[in-house]
Amino acid sequence: MLPTLPSPRVLGALQRVLLVALLAPVLIIASLAAVPALMVLPFLPDGTPRAVQLLTAHAATARTLLAWSRHNGPR
């Protein structure tokens, strides 16, 4: 008897789990790498806007990755 393939719904769920499992460590490393900059930037001239830009970029990246991990993509 031949094995049957999982349904598309199960495959979609497995794809999302795999995507999050692979990208979560990358996001964590990128966030940890930004901590020293966030500790120093507010004390430099024009550092506060740059720190805000850095945080905004990290938030946008995380939001985009989480949106694309959904079955139908961003809405």
N, CA, C and O atoms as a Maestro MAE file, in Angstrom:
{
 s_m_m2io_version
 :::
 2.0.0
}

f_m_ct {
 s_m_title
 :::
 protein
 m_atom[300] {
  # First column is atom index #
  i_m_mmod_type
  r_m_x_coord
  r_m_y_coord
  r_m_z_coord
  i_m_residue_number
  s_m_chain_name
  s_m_pdb_residue_name
  s_m_pdb_atom_name
  i_m_atomic_number
  :::
  1 25 0.839 -1.175 0.000 1 A "MET " " N  " 7
  2 3 0.000 0.000 0.000 1 A "MET " " CA " 6
  3 2 0.888 1.244 0.000 1 A "MET " " C  " 6
  4 15 1.837 1.339 0.778 1 A "MET " " O  " 8
  5 25 0.574 2.183 -0.868 2 A "LEU " " N  " 7
  6 3 1.355 3.409 -0.983 2 A "LEU " " CA " 6
  7 2 0.976 4.390 0.122 2 A "LEU " " C  " 6
  8 15 -0.196 4.514 0.479 2 A "LEU " " O  " 8
  9 25 1.973 5.081 0.655 3 A "PRO " " N  " 7
  10 3 1.628 6.093 1.663 3 A "PRO " " CA " 6
  11 2 0.937 7.273 0.998 3 A "PRO " " C  " 6
  12 15 1.245 7.618 -0.143 3 A "PRO " " O  " 8
  13 25 0.028 7.874 1.691 4 A "THR " " N  " 7
  14 3 -0.688 9.028 1.153 4 A "THR " " CA " 6
  15 2 -0.035 10.312 1.639 4 A "THR " " C  " 6
  16 15 0.549 10.371 2.722 4 A "THR " " O  " 8
  17 25 -0.151 11.319 0.819 5 A "LEU " " N  " 7
  18 3 0.392 12.623 1.189 5 A "LEU " " CA " 6
  19 2 -0.558 13.313 2.156 5 A "LEU " " C  " 6
  20 15 -1.771 13.117 2.095 5 A "LEU " " O  " 8
  21 25 0.002 14.122 3.049 6 A "PRO " " N  " 7
  22 3 -0.875 14.899 3.936 6 A "PRO " " CA " 6
  23 2 -1.698 15.899 3.124 6 A "PRO " " C  " 6
  24 15 -1.345 16.254 1.999 6 A "PRO " " O  " 8
  25 25 -2.778 16.332 3.711 7 A "SER " " N  " 7
  26 3 -3.646 17.294 3.036 7 A "SER " " CA " 6
  27 2 -2.937 18.639 2.890 7 A "SER " " C  " 6
  28 15 -1.991 18.919 3.626 7 A "SER " " O  " 8
  29 25 -3.377 19.464 1.960 8 A "PRO " " N  " 7
  30 3 -2.762 20.795 1.793 8 A "PRO " " CA " 6
  31 2 -2.828 21.636 3.064 8 A "PRO " " C  " 6
  32 15 -1.935 22.441 3.324 8 A "PRO " " O  " 8
  33 25 -3.868 21.454 3.842 9 A "ARG " " N  " 7
  34 3 -3.986 22.214 5.097 9 A "ARG " " CA " 6
  35 2 -2.873 21.834 6.068 9 A "ARG " " C  " 6
  36 15 -2.284 22.697 6.719 9 A "ARG " " O  " 8
  37 25 -2.590 20.533 6.160 10 A "VAL " " N  " 7
  38 3 -1.512 20.063 7.046 10 A "VAL " " CA " 6
  39 2 -0.163 20.530 6.520 10 A "VAL " " C  " 6
  40 15 0.698 20.946 7.294 10 A "VAL " " O  " 8
  41 25 0.024 20.461 5.197 11 A "LEU " " N  " 7
  42 3 1.280 20.927 4.613 11 A "LEU " " CA " 6
  43 2 1.483 22.418 4.847 11 A "LEU " " C  " 6
  44 15 2.604 22.855 5.104 11 A "LEU " " O  " 8
  45 25 0.413 23.204 4.763 12 A "GLY " " N  " 7
  46 3 0.522 24.638 5.031 12 A "GLY " " CA " 6
  47 2 0.919 24.919 6.469 12 A "GLY " " C  " 6
  48 15 1.728 25.807 6.738 12 A "GLY " " O  " 8
  49 25 0.344 24.156 7.392 13 A "ALA " " N  " 7
  50 3 0.691 24.330 8.804 13 A "ALA " " CA " 6
  51 2 2.148 23.940 9.041 13 A "ALA " " C  " 6
  52 15 2.860 24.627 9.773 13 A "ALA " " O  " 8
  53 25 2.589 22.862 8.439 14 A "LEU " " N  " 7
  54 3 3.986 22.442 8.590 14 A "LEU " " CA " 6
  55 2 4.934 23.472 7.992 14 A "LEU " " C  " 6
  56 15 6.013 23.718 8.530 14 A "LEU " " O  " 8
  57 25 4.529 24.071 6.879 15 A "GLN " " N  " 7
  58 3 5.355 25.092 6.259 15 A "GLN " " CA " 6
  59 2 5.499 26.302 7.174 15 A "GLN " " C  " 6
  60 15 6.595 26.845 7.313 15 A "GLN " " O  " 8
  61 25 4.408 26.727 7.796 16 A "ARG " " N  " 7
  62 3 4.471 27.885 8.709 16 A "ARG " " CA " 6
  63 2 5.340 27.575 9.917 16 A "ARG " " C  " 6
  64 15 6.128 28.416 10.349 16 A "ARG " " O  " 8
  65 25 5.201 26.373 10.463 17 A "VAL " " N  " 7
  66 3 6.007 25.999 11.631 17 A "VAL " " CA " 6
  67 2 7.480 25.985 11.267 17 A "VAL " " C  " 6
  68 15 8.311 26.492 12.020 17 A "VAL " " O  " 8
  69 25 7.812 25.409 10.120 18 A "LEU " " N  " 7
  70 3 9.199 25.348 9.683 18 A "LEU " " CA " 6
  71 2 9.752 26.740 9.424 18 A "LEU " " C  " 6
  72 15 10.893 27.030 9.784 18 A "LEU " " O  " 8
  73 25 8.964 27.595 8.811 19 A "LEU " " N  " 7
  74 3 9.408 28.959 8.530 19 A "LEU " " CA " 6
  75 2 9.707 29.721 9.819 19 A "LEU " " C  " 6
  76 15 10.741 30.379 9.932 19 A "LEU " " O  " 8
  77 25 8.814 29.632 10.771 20 A "VAL " " N  " 7
  78 3 9.028 30.332 12.045 20 A "VAL " " CA " 6
  79 2 10.216 29.726 12.790 20 A "VAL " " C  " 6
  80 15 11.007 30.452 13.392 20 A "VAL " " O  " 8
  81 25 10.346 28.392 12.751 21 A "ALA " " N  " 7
  82 3 11.464 27.739 13.437 21 A "ALA " " CA " 6
  83 2 12.808 28.141 12.840 21 A "ALA " " C  " 6
  84 15 13.800 28.245 13.563 21 A "ALA " " O  " 8
  85 25 12.849 28.365 11.545 22 A "LEU " " N  " 7
  86 3 14.105 28.752 10.912 22 A "LEU " " CA " 6
  87 2 14.402 30.240 11.063 22 A "LEU " " C  " 6
  88 15 15.564 30.627 11.180 22 A "LEU " " O  " 8
  89 25 13.377 31.070 11.062 23 A "LEU " " N  " 7
  90 3 13.600 32.513 11.096 23 A "LEU " " CA " 6
  91 2 13.653 33.100 12.503 23 A "LEU " " C  " 6
  92 15 14.216 34.177 12.696 23 A "LEU " " O  " 8
  93 25 13.084 32.421 13.476 24 A "ALA " " N  " 7
  94 3 13.102 32.947 14.851 24 A "ALA " " CA " 6
  95 2 14.535 33.135 15.372 24 A "ALA " " C  " 6
  96 15 14.831 34.185 15.943 24 A "ALA " " O  " 8
  97 25 15.433 32.157 15.195 25 A "PRO " " N  " 7
  98 3 16.813 32.398 15.676 25 A "PRO " " CA " 6
  99 2 17.489 33.575 14.974 25 A "PRO " " C  " 6
  100 15 18.272 34.293 15.595 25 A "PRO " " O  " 8
  101 25 17.200 33.780 13.699 26 A "VAL " " N  " 7
  102 3 17.790 34.905 12.972 26 A "VAL " " CA " 6
  103 2 17.300 36.230 13.556 26 A "VAL " " C  " 6
  104 15 18.086 37.157 13.754 26 A "VAL " " O  " 8
  105 25 16.005 36.311 13.829 27 A "LEU " " N  " 7
  106 3 15.463 37.535 14.433 27 A "LEU " " CA " 6
  107 2 16.034 37.776 15.823 27 A "LEU " " C  " 6
  108 15 16.325 38.914 16.189 27 A "LEU " " O  " 8
  109 25 16.194 36.718 16.590 28 A "ILE " " N  " 7
  110 3 16.750 36.866 17.934 28 A "ILE " " CA " 6
  111 2 18.192 37.351 17.869 28 A "ILE " " C  " 6
  112 15 18.578 38.240 18.627 28 A "ILE " " O  " 8
  113 25 18.992 36.779 16.973 29 A "ILE " " N  " 7
  114 3 20.392 37.207 16.835 29 A "ILE " " CA " 6
  115 2 20.463 38.661 16.381 29 A "ILE " " C  " 6
  116 15 21.265 39.433 16.906 29 A "ILE " " O  " 8
  117 25 19.639 39.038 15.417 30 A "ALA " " N  " 7
  118 3 19.645 40.431 14.942 30 A "ALA " " CA " 6
  119 2 19.233 41.391 16.054 30 A "ALA " " C  " 6
  120 15 19.806 42.473 16.184 30 A "ALA " " O  " 8
  121 25 18.254 41.004 16.847 31 A "SER " " N  " 7
  122 3 17.818 41.860 17.958 31 A "SER " " CA " 6
  123 2 18.903 41.979 19.018 31 A "SER " " C  " 6
  124 15 19.143 43.067 19.543 31 A "SER " " O  " 8
  125 25 19.555 40.875 19.334 32 A "LEU " " N  " 7
  126 3 20.639 40.920 20.324 32 A "LEU " " CA " 6
  127 2 21.828 41.726 19.815 32 A "LEU " " C  " 6
  128 15 22.509 42.388 20.598 32 A "LEU " " O  " 8
  129 25 22.081 41.674 18.521 33 A "ALA " " N  " 7
  130 3 23.182 42.456 17.954 33 A "ALA " " CA " 6
  131 2 22.889 43.956 18.021 33 A "ALA " " C  " 6
  132 15 23.815 44.767 18.049 33 A "ALA " " O  " 8
  133 25 21.626 44.323 18.047 34 A "ALA " " N  " 7
  134 3 21.261 45.738 18.084 34 A "ALA " " CA " 6
  135 2 21.286 46.318 19.495 34 A "ALA " " C  " 6
  136 15 21.250 47.538 19.655 34 A "ALA " " O  " 8
  137 25 21.346 45.479 20.509 35 A "VAL " " N  " 7
  138 3 21.297 45.970 21.897 35 A "VAL " " CA " 6
  139 2 22.434 46.941 22.205 35 A "VAL " " C  " 6
  140 15 22.165 48.003 22.767 35 A "VAL " " O  " 8
  141 25 23.700 46.635 21.867 36 A "PRO " " N  " 7
  142 3 24.753 47.625 22.166 36 A "PRO " " CA " 6
  143 2 24.512 48.978 21.484 36 A "PRO " " C  " 6
  144 15 24.755 50.026 22.083 36 A "PRO " " O  " 8
  145 25 24.040 48.955 20.244 37 A "ALA " " N  " 7
  146 3 23.768 50.220 19.551 37 A "ALA " " CA " 6
  147 2 22.657 50.984 20.252 37 A "ALA " " C  " 6
  148 15 22.725 52.206 20.386 37 A "ALA " " O  " 8
  149 25 21.640 50.270 20.695 38 A "LEU " " N  " 7
  150 3 20.533 50.943 21.378 38 A "LEU " " CA " 6
  151 2 20.948 51.493 22.737 38 A "LEU " " C  " 6
  152 15 20.320 52.424 23.241 38 A "LEU " " O  " 8
  153 25 21.984 50.937 23.332 39 A "MET " " N  " 7
  154 3 22.471 51.455 24.616 39 A "MET " " CA " 6
  155 2 23.318 52.707 24.420 39 A "MET " " C  " 6
  156 15 23.371 53.560 25.306 39 A "MET " " O  " 8
  157 25 23.986 52.830 23.264 40 A "VAL " " N  " 7
  158 3 24.909 53.944 23.029 40 A "VAL " " CA " 6
  159 2 24.261 55.075 22.234 40 A "VAL " " C  " 6
  160 15 24.515 56.246 22.515 40 A "VAL " " O  " 8
  161 25 23.433 54.745 21.253 41 A "LEU " " N  " 7
  162 3 22.896 55.759 20.340 41 A "LEU " " CA " 6
  163 2 22.179 56.923 21.023 41 A "LEU " " C  " 6
  164 15 22.368 58.061 20.595 41 A "LEU " " O  " 8
  165 25 21.372 56.704 22.051 42 A "PRO " " N  " 7
  166 3 20.680 57.868 22.644 42 A "PRO " " CA " 6
  167 2 21.608 58.927 23.226 42 A "PRO " " C  " 6
  168 15 21.188 60.066 23.430 42 A "PRO " " O  " 8
  169 25 22.856 58.575 23.494 43 A "PHE " " N  " 7
  170 3 23.795 59.534 24.092 43 A "PHE " " CA " 6
  171 2 24.645 60.252 23.052 43 A "PHE " " C  " 6
  172 15 25.415 61.150 23.394 43 A "PHE " " O  " 8
  173 25 24.513 59.868 21.790 44 A "LEU " " N  " 7
  174 3 25.268 60.520 20.724 44 A "LEU " " CA " 6
  175 2 24.418 61.628 20.100 44 A "LEU " " C  " 6
  176 15 23.192 61.602 20.201 44 A "LEU " " O  " 8
  177 25 25.065 62.599 19.457 45 A "PRO " " N  " 7
  178 3 24.291 63.636 18.760 45 A "PRO " " CA " 6
  179 2 23.439 62.999 17.657 45 A "PRO " " C  " 6
  180 15 23.930 62.183 16.877 45 A "PRO " " O  " 8
  181 25 22.204 63.366 17.603 46 A "ASP " " N  " 7
  182 3 21.237 62.808 16.642 46 A "ASP " " CA " 6
  183 2 21.117 61.296 16.771 46 A "ASP " " C  " 6
  184 15 20.749 60.623 15.809 46 A "ASP " " O  " 8
  185 25 21.416 60.764 17.923 47 A "GLY " " N  " 7
  186 3 21.359 59.315 18.117 47 A "GLY " " CA " 6
  187 2 19.961 58.796 18.375 47 A "GLY " " C  " 6
  188 15 19.637 57.670 17.998 47 A "GLY " " O  " 8
  189 25 19.129 59.603 19.014 48 A "THR " " N  " 7
  190 3 17.774 59.141 19.331 48 A "THR " " CA " 6
  191 2 16.961 58.854 18.073 48 A "THR " " C  " 6
  192 15 16.304 57.815 18.018 48 A "THR " " O  " 8
  193 25 16.970 59.725 17.053 49 A "PRO " " N  " 7
  194 3 16.236 59.376 15.833 49 A "PRO " " CA " 6
  195 2 16.791 58.117 15.153 49 A "PRO " " C  " 6
  196 15 16.039 57.334 14.573 49 A "PRO " " O  " 8
  197 25 18.110 57.933 15.230 50 A "ARG " " N  " 7
  198 3 18.694 56.728 14.629 50 A "ARG " " CA " 6
  199 2 18.283 55.485 15.403 50 A "ARG " " C  " 6
  200 15 18.051 54.434 14.805 50 A "ARG " " O  " 8
  201 25 18.191 55.590 16.717 51 A "ALA " " N  " 7
  202 3 17.739 54.447 17.525 51 A "ALA " " CA " 6
  203 2 16.284 54.115 17.201 51 A "ALA " " C  " 6
  204 15 15.911 52.945 17.122 51 A "ALA " " O  " 8
  205 25 15.473 55.145 17.016 52 A "VAL " " N  " 7
  206 3 14.068 54.928 16.650 52 A "VAL " " CA " 6
  207 2 13.987 54.260 15.278 52 A "VAL " " C  " 6
  208 15 13.183 53.348 15.083 52 A "VAL " " O  " 8
  209 25 14.807 54.700 14.328 53 A "GLN " " N  " 7
  210 3 14.827 54.073 13.003 53 A "GLN " " CA " 6
  211 2 15.229 52.602 13.090 53 A "GLN " " C  " 6
  212 15 14.658 51.760 12.396 53 A "GLN " " O  " 8
  213 25 16.197 52.292 13.931 54 A "LEU " " N  " 7
  214 3 16.639 50.908 14.112 54 A "LEU " " CA " 6
  215 2 15.521 50.045 14.679 54 A "LEU " " C  " 6
  216 15 15.280 48.937 14.198 54 A "LEU " " O  " 8
  217 25 14.844 50.550 15.693 55 A "LEU " " N  " 7
  218 3 13.726 49.806 16.272 55 A "LEU " " CA " 6
  219 2 12.576 49.655 15.284 55 A "LEU " " C  " 6
  220 15 11.932 48.607 15.231 55 A "LEU " " O  " 8
  221 25 12.319 50.697 14.502 56 A "THR " " N  " 7
  222 3 11.269 50.631 13.492 56 A "THR " " CA " 6
  223 2 11.600 49.587 12.433 56 A "THR " " C  " 6
  224 15 10.722 48.845 11.992 56 A "THR " " O  " 8
  225 25 12.862 49.528 12.025 57 A "ALA " " N  " 7
  226 3 13.279 48.540 11.026 57 A "ALA " " CA " 6
  227 2 13.118 47.119 11.566 57 A "ALA " " C  " 6
  228 15 12.648 46.234 10.851 57 A "ALA " " O  " 8
  229 25 13.503 46.898 12.817 58 A "HIS " " N  " 7
  230 3 13.341 45.565 13.416 58 A "HIS " " CA " 6
  231 2 11.866 45.191 13.536 58 A "HIS " " C  " 6
  232 15 11.492 44.050 13.264 58 A "HIS " " O  " 8
  233 25 11.040 46.126 13.934 59 A "ALA " " N  " 7
  234 3 9.608 45.841 14.063 59 A "ALA " " CA " 6
  235 2 8.989 45.540 12.698 59 A "ALA " " C  " 6
  236 15 8.159 44.638 12.578 59 A "ALA " " O  " 8
  237 25 9.389 46.291 11.671 60 A "ALA " " N  " 7
  238 3 8.853 46.060 10.327 60 A "ALA " " CA " 6
  239 2 9.284 44.695 9.795 60 A "ALA " " C  " 6
  240 15 8.496 43.997 9.157 60 A "ALA " " O  " 8
  241 25 10.523 44.320 10.056 61 A "THR " " N  " 7
  242 3 11.006 43.011 9.617 61 A "THR " " CA " 6
  243 2 10.230 41.897 10.297 61 A "THR " " C  " 6
  244 15 9.788 40.957 9.637 61 A "THR " " O  " 8
  245 25 10.062 41.992 11.597 62 A "ALA " " N  " 7
  246 3 9.325 40.962 12.329 62 A "ALA " " CA " 6
  247 2 7.872 40.895 11.864 62 A "ALA " " C  " 6
  248 15 7.326 39.805 11.697 62 A "ALA " " O  " 8
  249 25 7.245 42.047 11.653 63 A "ARG " " N  " 7
  250 3 5.860 42.087 11.200 63 A "ARG " " CA " 6
  251 2 5.724 41.447 9.817 63 A "ARG " " C  " 6
  252 15 4.782 40.693 9.571 63 A "ARG " " O  " 8
  253 25 6.654 41.744 8.923 64 A "THR " " N  " 7
  254 3 6.613 41.181 7.574 64 A "THR " " CA " 6
  255 2 6.798 39.677 7.596 64 A "THR " " C  " 6
  256 15 6.076 38.953 6.910 64 A "THR " " O  " 8
  257 25 7.754 39.197 8.372 65 A "LEU " " N  " 7
  258 3 7.985 37.752 8.431 65 A "LEU " " CA " 6
  259 2 6.795 37.022 9.032 65 A "LEU " " C  " 6
  260 15 6.427 35.943 8.569 65 A "LEU " " O  " 8
  261 25 6.198 37.601 10.055 66 A "LEU " " N  " 7
  262 3 5.034 36.957 10.648 66 A "LEU " " CA " 6
  263 2 3.840 36.988 9.705 66 A "LEU " " C  " 6
  264 15 3.059 36.038 9.664 66 A "LEU " " O  " 8
  265 25 3.689 38.070 8.946 67 A "ALA " " N  " 7
  266 3 2.571 38.143 8.003 67 A "ALA " " CA " 6
  267 2 2.741 37.113 6.897 67 A "ALA " " C  " 6
  268 15 1.766 36.478 6.494 67 A "ALA " " O  " 8
  269 25 3.959 36.933 6.399 68 A "TRP " " N  " 7
  270 3 4.192 35.973 5.318 68 A "TRP " " CA " 6
  271 2 4.181 34.539 5.818 68 A "TRP " " C  " 6
  272 15 4.115 33.614 5.008 68 A "TRP " " O  " 8
  273 25 4.244 34.326 7.126 69 A "SER " " N  " 7
  274 3 4.164 32.950 7.629 69 A "SER " " CA " 6
  275 2 2.723 32.456 7.673 69 A "SER " " C  " 6
  276 15 2.485 31.263 7.864 69 A "SER " " O  " 8
  277 25 1.762 33.358 7.499 70 A "ARG " " N  " 7
  278 3 0.352 32.947 7.437 70 A "ARG " " CA " 6
  279 2 0.102 32.269 6.110 70 A "ARG " " C  " 6
  280 15 0.875 32.417 5.165 70 A "ARG " " O  " 8
  281 25 -0.974 31.530 6.050 71 A "HIS " " N  " 7
  282 3 -1.263 30.732 4.866 71 A "HIS " " CA " 6
  283 2 -1.465 31.587 3.607 71 A "HIS " " C  " 6
  284 15 -0.962 31.241 2.538 71 A "HIS " " O  " 8
  285 25 -2.181 32.676 3.727 72 A "ASN " " N  " 7
  286 3 -2.517 33.495 2.557 72 A "ASN " " CA " 6
  287 2 -1.624 34.710 2.395 72 A "ASN " " C  " 6
  288 15 -1.881 35.530 1.514 72 A "ASN " " O  " 8
  289 25 -0.602 34.859 3.192 73 A "GLY " " N  " 7
  290 3 0.255 36.021 3.090 73 A "GLY " " CA " 6
  291 2 -0.355 37.213 3.807 73 A "GLY " " C  " 6
  292 15 -1.352 37.071 4.515 73 A "GLY " " O  " 8
  293 25 0.247 38.405 3.626 74 A "PRO " " N  " 7
  294 3 -0.238 39.580 4.351 74 A "PRO " " CA " 6
  295 2 -1.612 40.010 3.862 74 A "PRO " " C  " 6
  296 15 -1.984 39.771 2.713 74 A "PRO " " O  " 8
  297 25 -2.345 40.638 4.741 75 A "ARG " " N  " 7
  298 3 -3.676 41.160 4.404 75 A "ARG " " CA " 6
  299 2 -3.742 42.614 4.753 75 A "ARG " " C  " 6
  300 15 -4.776 43.251 4.551 75 A "ARG " " O  " 8
  :::
 }
 m_bond[299] {
  # First column is bond index #
  i_m_from
  i_m_to
  i_m_order
  :::
  1 1 2 1
  2 2 3 1
  3 3 4 2
  4 3 5 1
  5 5 6 1
  6 6 7 1
  7 7 8 2
  8 7 9 1
  9 9 10 1
  10 10 11 1
  11 11 12 2
  12 11 13 1
  13 13 14 1
  14 14 15 1
  15 15 16 2
  16 15 17 1
  17 17 18 1
  18 18 19 1
  19 19 20 2
  20 19 21 1
  21 21 22 1
  22 22 23 1
  23 23 24 2
  24 23 25 1
  25 25 26 1
  26 26 27 1
  27 27 28 2
  28 27 29 1
  29 29 30 1
  30 30 31 1
  31 31 32 2
  32 31 33 1
  33 33 34 1
  34 34 35 1
  35 35 36 2
  36 35 37 1
  37 37 38 1
  38 38 39 1
  39 39 40 2
  40 39 41 1
  41 41 42 1
  42 42 43 1
  43 43 44 2
  44 43 45 1
  45 45 46 1
  46 46 47 1
  47 47 48 2
  48 47 49 1
  49 49 50 1
  50 50 51 1
  51 51 52 2
  52 51 53 1
  53 53 54 1
  54 54 55 1
  55 55 56 2
  56 55 57 1
  57 57 58 1
  58 58 59 1
  59 59 60 2
  60 59 61 1
  61 61 62 1
  62 62 63 1
  63 63 64 2
  64 63 65 1
  65 65 66 1
  66 66 67 1
  67 67 68 2
  68 67 69 1
  69 69 70 1
  70 70 71 1
  71 71 72 2
  72 71 73 1
  73 73 74 1
  74 74 75 1
  75 75 76 2
  76 75 77 1
  77 77 78 1
  78 78 79 1
  79 79 80 2
  80 79 81 1
  81 81 82 1
  82 82 83 1
  83 83 84 2
  84 83 85 1
  85 85 86 1
  86 86 87 1
  87 87 88 2
  88 87 89 1
  89 89 90 1
  90 90 91 1
  91 91 92 2
  92 91 93 1
  93 93 94 1
  94 94 95 1
  95 95 96 2
  96 95 97 1
  97 97 98 1
  98 98 99 1
  99 99 100 2
  100 99 101 1
  101 101 102 1
  102 102 103 1
  103 103 104 2
  104 103 105 1
  105 105 106 1
  106 106 107 1
  107 107 108 2
  108 107 109 1
  109 109 110 1
  110 110 111 1
  111 111 112 2
  112 111 113 1
  113 113 114 1
  114 114 115 1
  115 115 116 2
  116 115 117 1
  117 117 118 1
  118 118 119 1
  119 119 120 2
  120 119 121 1
  121 121 122 1
  122 122 123 1
  123 123 124 2
  124 123 125 1
  125 125 126 1
  126 126 127 1
  127 127 128 2
  128 127 129 1
  129 129 130 1
  130 130 131 1
  131 131 132 2
  132 131 133 1
  133 133 134 1
  134 134 135 1
  135 135 136 2
  136 135 137 1
  137 137 138 1
  138 138 139 1
  139 139 140 2
  140 139 141 1
  141 141 142 1
  142 142 143 1
  143 143 144 2
  144 143 145 1
  145 145 146 1
  146 146 147 1
  147 147 148 2
  148 147 149 1
  149 149 150 1
  150 150 151 1
  151 151 152 2
  152 151 153 1
  153 153 154 1
  154 154 155 1
  155 155 156 2
  156 155 157 1
  157 157 158 1
  158 158 159 1
  159 159 160 2
  160 159 161 1
  161 161 162 1
  162 162 163 1
  163 163 164 2
  164 163 165 1
  165 165 166 1
  166 166 167 1
  167 167 168 2
  168 167 169 1
  169 169 170 1
  170 170 171 1
  171 171 172 2
  172 171 173 1
  173 173 174 1
  174 174 175 1
  175 175 176 2
  176 175 177 1
  177 177 178 1
  178 178 179 1
  179 179 180 2
  180 179 181 1
  181 181 182 1
  182 182 183 1
  183 183 184 2
  184 183 185 1
  185 185 186 1
  186 186 187 1
  187 187 188 2
  188 187 189 1
  189 189 190 1
  190 190 191 1
  191 191 192 2
  192 191 193 1
  193 193 194 1
  194 194 195 1
  195 195 196 2
  196 195 197 1
  197 197 198 1
  198 198 199 1
  199 199 200 2
  200 199 201 1
  201 201 202 1
  202 202 203 1
  203 203 204 2
  204 203 205 1
  205 205 206 1
  206 206 207 1
  207 207 208 2
  208 207 209 1
  209 209 210 1
  210 210 211 1
  211 211 212 2
  212 211 213 1
  213 213 214 1
  214 214 215 1
  215 215 216 2
  216 215 217 1
  217 217 218 1
  218 218 219 1
  219 219 220 2
  220 219 221 1
  221 221 222 1
  222 222 223 1
  223 223 224 2
  224 223 225 1
  225 225 226 1
  226 226 227 1
  227 227 228 2
  228 227 229 1
  229 229 230 1
  230 230 231 1
  231 231 232 2
  232 231 233 1
  233 233 234 1
  234 234 235 1
  235 235 236 2
  236 235 237 1
  237 237 238 1
  238 238 239 1
  239 239 240 2
  240 239 241 1
  241 241 242 1
  242 242 243 1
  243 243 244 2
  244 243 245 1
  245 245 246 1
  246 246 247 1
  247 247 248 2
  248 247 249 1
  249 249 250 1
  250 250 251 1
  251 251 252 2
  252 251 253 1
  253 253 254 1
  254 254 255 1
  255 255 256 2
  256 255 257 1
  257 257 258 1
  258 258 259 1
  259 259 260 2
  260 259 261 1
  261 261 262 1
  262 262 263 1
  263 263 264 2
  264 263 265 1
  265 265 266 1
  266 266 267 1
  267 267 268 2
  268 267 269 1
  269 269 270 1
  270 270 271 1
  271 271 272 2
  272 271 273 1
  273 273 274 1
  274 274 275 1
  275 275 276 2
  276 275 277 1
  277 277 278 1
  278 278 279 1
  279 279 280 2
  280 279 281 1
  281 281 282 1
  282 282 283 1
  283 283 284 2
  284 283 285 1
  285 285 286 1
  286 286 287 1
  287 287 288 2
  288 287 289 1
  289 289 290 1
  290 290 291 1
  291 291 292 2
  292 291 293 1
  293 293 294 1
  294 294 295 1
  295 295 296 2
  296 295 297 1
  297 297 298 1
  298 298 299 1
  299 299 300 2
  :::
 }
}
